Amino acid sequence: LPEILEDLENWYGYRFVLQLKKKNGFKYSGEYQNMSLRDVLNGIGFVCGFSYEINHSSKIVTLIDE
């Protein structure tokens, strides 16, 4: 997950804050083309079991356990 978030930070210009208590061992791979940040996070969050909050004014995404 950290590698994916680093890529998303570079692509979308948002900083990610993790507030995840559980550690999952999921491996995630996928390809997104011309997708919104929200759509990408919905897909990854569904597979990895997290939800998120986006603060557009500060450009911060907080990942939260579901």
DSSP file with accessible surface (Angstrom, degrees, kcal/mol):
  #  RESIDUE AA STRUCTURE BP1 BP2  ACC     N-H-->O    O-->H-N    N-H-->O    O-->H-N    TCO  KAPPA ALPHA  PHI   PSI    X-CA   Y-CA   Z-CA
    1    1 A L     >        0   0   44      0, 0.0     4,-2.6     0, 0.0     5,-0.2   0.000 360.0 360.0 360.0 -40.8    0.0    0.0    0.0
    2    2 A P  H  >  +     0   0   87      0, 0.0     4,-2.1     0, 0.0     5,-0.1   0.890 360.0  50.5 -59.0 -36.5    2.7    2.6    0.7
    3    3 A E  H  > S+     0   0  133      2,-0.2     4,-1.9     1,-0.2     5,-0.1   0.901 110.6  49.3 -66.9 -39.1    4.1    2.2   -2.8
    4    4 A I  H  > S+     0   0   36      1,-0.2     4,-2.5     2,-0.2    -1,-0.2   0.927 110.5  50.0 -64.0 -44.7    0.7    2.8   -4.3
    5    5 A L  H  X S+     0   0   10     -4,-2.6     4,-2.6     1,-0.2    -1,-0.2   0.879 106.7  55.2 -65.0 -35.5    0.1    5.8   -2.1
    6    6 A E  H  X S+     0   0  116     -4,-2.1     4,-1.9    -5,-0.2    -1,-0.2   0.931 109.4  47.4 -62.5 -42.7    3.4    7.3   -3.2
    7    7 A D  H  X S+     0   0   72     -4,-1.9     4,-2.5     1,-0.2    -2,-0.2   0.926 111.7  50.4 -62.6 -43.9    2.4    7.0   -6.8
    8    8 A L  H  X S+     0   0    4     -4,-2.5     4,-2.9     1,-0.2     6,-0.5   0.883 107.0  54.4 -63.7 -38.4   -1.0    8.5   -6.1
    9    9 A E  H  X S+     0   0   66     -4,-2.6     4,-1.8     1,-0.2    -1,-0.2   0.925 111.9  44.9 -58.7 -43.6    0.6   11.5   -4.3
   10   10 A N  H  < S+     0   0  116     -4,-1.9    -2,-0.2    -5,-0.2    -1,-0.2   0.891 118.1  42.6 -68.3 -40.0    2.8   12.1   -7.4
   11   11 A W  H  < S+     0   0  180     -4,-2.5    -2,-0.2    -5,-0.2    -1,-0.2   0.888 127.9  25.6 -75.1 -41.2   -0.1   11.7   -9.9
   12   12 A Y  H  < S-     0   0   64     -4,-2.9    -3,-0.2    -5,-0.2    -2,-0.2   0.585  95.4-125.8-104.8 -13.9   -2.8   13.7   -8.0
   13   13 A G     <  +     0   0   45     -4,-1.8     2,-0.3    -5,-0.4    -4,-0.2   0.719  66.0 127.1  76.6  20.6   -0.9   16.1   -5.8
   14   14 A Y        -     0   0   33     -6,-0.5     2,-0.4    -5,-0.1    -1,-0.3  -0.841  55.7-130.9-108.6 150.3   -2.5   15.0   -2.6
   15   15 A R  E     -a   60   0A 139     44,-2.7    46,-3.1    -2,-0.3     2,-0.4  -0.791  21.2-139.8 -97.3 142.8   -0.8   13.9    0.6
   16   16 A F  E     -a   61   0A  18     -2,-0.4     2,-0.5    44,-0.2    46,-0.2  -0.875  12.8-167.1-109.2 134.6   -2.0   10.7    2.3
   17   17 A V  E     -a   62   0A  42     44,-2.9    46,-2.9    -2,-0.4     2,-0.6  -0.981  14.3-144.9-118.5 126.7   -2.4   10.2    6.0
   18   18 A L  E     +a   63   0A  88     -2,-0.5    46,-0.1    44,-0.2    44,-0.1  -0.831  26.8 167.0 -97.1 122.9   -2.9    6.6    7.3
   19   19 A Q  E     +a   64   0A 119     44,-2.5    46,-0.9    -2,-0.6     2,-0.6  -0.410  32.4 139.6-122.4  51.4   -5.1    6.1   10.3
   20   20 A L        -     0   0   38     44,-0.2    44,-0.1     1,-0.2    -2,-0.1  -0.873  30.6-177.8-102.3 122.8   -5.3    2.3    9.8
   21   21 A K        +     0   0  192     -2,-0.6     2,-0.3     2,-0.0    -1,-0.2   0.829  67.3  65.5 -85.7 -36.3   -5.1    0.2   12.9
   22   22 A K  S    S-     0   0  107      1,-0.0     2,-0.6     0, 0.0    -2,-0.0  -0.638  74.3-141.8 -90.9 145.2   -5.3   -3.2   11.2
   23   23 A K        -     0   0  191     -2,-0.3     2,-0.4     2,-0.0    -2,-0.0  -0.913  17.9-162.8-102.4 124.1   -2.5   -4.4    9.0
   24   24 A N        -     0   0   54     -2,-0.6    24,-0.0     2,-0.1    25,-0.0  -0.830  18.5-147.1-107.4 153.2   -3.7   -6.3    6.0
   25   25 A G        +     0   0   79     -2,-0.4     2,-0.1     2,-0.1    -1,-0.1   0.118  49.9 139.2-100.7  20.5   -1.5   -8.5    3.9
   26   26 A F        -     0   0  122     22,-0.1     2,-0.4     1,-0.0    -2,-0.1  -0.391  42.5-149.4 -68.8 140.7   -3.3   -7.7    0.7
   27   27 A K        -     0   0  197     -2,-0.1     2,-0.4   -26,-0.0    -2,-0.1  -0.907  17.8-162.8-103.0 138.7   -1.3   -7.3   -2.5
   28   28 A Y        +     0   0   52     -2,-0.4     2,-0.4     2,-0.0   -24,-0.0  -0.978  17.1 165.5-128.0 133.1   -2.9   -4.9   -4.9
   29   29 A S        +     0   0  113     -2,-0.4     2,-0.3     2,-0.0    -2,-0.0  -0.991  15.5 134.4-140.7 147.6   -2.3   -4.4   -8.5
   30   30 A G        -     0   0   57     -2,-0.4     2,-0.4     2,-0.0    -2,-0.0  -0.971  41.3-121.7-176.2 169.5   -4.3   -2.6  -11.1
   31   31 A E        -     0   0  152     -2,-0.3     2,-0.4     2,-0.0    -2,-0.0  -0.998  21.8-175.3-132.8 127.7   -4.3   -0.1  -13.9
   32   32 A Y        -     0   0   80     -2,-0.4     2,-0.5     3,-0.1    -2,-0.0  -0.986   2.2-170.9-123.2 133.2   -6.3    3.1  -13.9
   33   33 A Q  S    S-     0   0  135     -2,-0.4    -2,-0.0     1,-0.1     0, 0.0  -0.990  71.5 -16.0-127.8 123.8   -6.5    5.4  -16.9
   34   34 A N  S    S+     0   0  174     -2,-0.5     2,-0.3     1,-0.2    -1,-0.1   0.864  93.1 148.1  54.9  43.4   -8.0    8.9  -16.7
   35   35 A M        -     0   0   75      1,-0.1    -1,-0.2    -3,-0.0    -3,-0.1  -0.823  49.7-111.5-106.9 149.6   -9.9    8.1  -13.4
   36   36 A S     >  -     0   0   54     -2,-0.3     4,-2.2     1,-0.1     5,-0.2  -0.328  28.8-113.0 -71.7 158.6  -10.7   10.5  -10.7
   37   37 A L  H  > S+     0   0   16      1,-0.2     4,-2.8     2,-0.2     5,-0.2   0.918 118.9  54.4 -57.9 -42.3   -8.9   10.2   -7.4
   38   38 A R  H  > S+     0   0  119      1,-0.2     4,-2.4     2,-0.2    -1,-0.2   0.921 107.6  49.0 -59.9 -43.9  -12.2    9.3   -5.8
   39   39 A D  H  > S+     0   0   78      2,-0.2     4,-1.8     1,-0.2    -1,-0.2   0.913 112.3  48.3 -64.6 -40.9  -12.8    6.4   -8.3
   40   40 A V  H  X S+     0   0    3     -4,-2.2     4,-2.5     1,-0.2     5,-0.3   0.944 112.9  47.6 -64.0 -46.5   -9.3    5.1   -7.7
   41   41 A L  H  X S+     0   0    1     -4,-2.8     4,-2.9     1,-0.2     5,-0.3   0.866 107.8  56.2 -65.6 -34.8   -9.6    5.2   -3.9
   42   42 A N  H  X S+     0   0   80     -4,-2.4     4,-1.9    -5,-0.2    -1,-0.2   0.929 110.8  44.8 -61.1 -43.3  -13.0    3.5   -4.1
   43   43 A G  H  X S+     0   0   24     -4,-1.8     4,-1.7     2,-0.2    -2,-0.2   0.948 118.2  41.1 -66.5 -48.9  -11.5    0.6   -6.0
   44   44 A I  H  X S+     0   0    4     -4,-2.5     4,-2.9     1,-0.2     5,-0.2   0.917 114.9  52.4 -67.0 -41.8   -8.4    0.2   -3.8
   45   45 A G  H  X>S+     0   0    2     -4,-2.9     4,-1.8    -5,-0.3     5,-1.5   0.876 106.3  54.0 -63.4 -36.7  -10.4    0.8   -0.6
   46   46 A F  H  <5S+     0   0  172     -4,-1.9    -1,-0.2    -5,-0.3    -2,-0.2   0.942 115.5  39.0 -62.7 -45.1  -12.9   -1.9   -1.5
   47   47 A V  H  <5S+     0   0   64     -4,-1.7    -2,-0.2     1,-0.2    -1,-0.2   0.915 123.6  38.8 -72.6 -41.8  -10.2   -4.5   -2.0
   48   48 A C  H  <5S-     0   0    5     -4,-2.9    -1,-0.2    -5,-0.2    -2,-0.2   0.541 109.1-117.0 -91.8  -8.7   -8.0   -3.4    1.0
   49   49 A G  T  <5 +     0   0   15     -4,-1.8    17,-1.3     1,-0.3     2,-0.3   0.894  68.3 118.1  80.4  41.7  -10.8   -2.7    3.4
   50   50 A F  E   < -B   65   0A   4     -5,-1.5    -1,-0.3    15,-0.2     2,-0.2  -0.937  45.1-152.1-133.0 159.7  -10.5    1.0    4.1
   51   51 A S  E     -B   64   0A  45     13,-3.2    13,-2.9    -2,-0.3     2,-0.3  -0.652  19.8-152.9-113.9-178.8  -12.5    4.2    3.7
   52   52 A Y  E     -B   63   0A  37     11,-0.2     2,-0.4    -2,-0.2    11,-0.2  -0.976  15.5-144.1-154.2 160.2  -11.2    7.7    3.2
   53   53 A E  E     -B   62   0A 123      9,-2.0     9,-2.7    -2,-0.3     2,-0.5  -0.999  17.2-152.6-127.9 134.5  -11.9   11.3    3.7
   54   54 A I  E     -B   61   0A  32     -2,-0.4     2,-0.7     7,-0.2     7,-0.2  -0.936   5.4-165.8-110.2 124.7  -10.6   13.9    1.2
   55   55 A N  E  >> -B   60   0A  75      5,-3.0     5,-1.7    -2,-0.5     4,-1.0  -0.917   6.8-174.6-105.3 102.3   -9.9   17.5    2.3
   56   56 A H  T  45S+     0   0  106     -2,-0.7    -1,-0.2     1,-0.2     5,-0.0   0.842  77.7  57.1 -70.0 -32.5   -9.7   19.4   -1.0
   57   57 A S  T  45S+     0   0  115      1,-0.2    -1,-0.2     3,-0.1    -2,-0.0   0.892 120.0  29.1 -69.7 -36.2   -8.6   22.7    0.5
   58   58 A S  T  45S-     0   0   57      2,-0.1    -1,-0.2    -3,-0.1    -2,-0.2   0.491 104.4-128.4 -99.2  -3.3   -5.5   21.2    2.3
   59   59 A K  T  <5 +     0   0   98     -4,-1.0   -44,-2.7     1,-0.2     2,-0.4   0.909  60.1 140.2  56.3  48.4   -5.1   18.5   -0.4
   60   60 A I  E   < -aB  15  55A  32     -5,-1.7    -5,-3.0   -46,-0.2     2,-0.5  -0.980  38.3-161.2-124.3 134.0   -4.9   15.7    2.2
   61   61 A V  E     -aB  16  54A   0    -46,-3.1   -44,-2.9    -2,-0.4     2,-0.5  -0.971   8.9-158.3-112.4 125.6   -6.5   12.2    2.0
   62   62 A T  E     -aB  17  53A  25     -9,-2.7    -9,-2.0    -2,-0.5     2,-0.4  -0.920   5.6-150.0-106.9 124.5   -7.0   10.4    5.3
   63   63 A L  E     -aB  18  52A   0    -46,-2.9   -44,-2.5    -2,-0.5     2,-0.3  -0.824  19.5-174.7 -95.1 132.2   -7.3    6.6    5.1
   64   64 A I  E     -aB  19  51A  42    -13,-2.9   -13,-3.2    -2,-0.4   -44,-0.2  -0.960  29.7-103.4-131.1 142.3   -9.5    5.0    7.8
   65   65 A D  E       B   0  50A  37    -46,-0.9   -15,-0.2    -2,-0.3   -16,-0.1  -0.345 360.0 360.0 -58.7 143.2  -10.3    1.5    8.8
   66   66 A E              0   0  153    -17,-1.3    -1,-0.1   -21,-0.1   -16,-0.0  -0.482 360.0 360.0 -81.7 360.0  -13.8    0.4    7.8
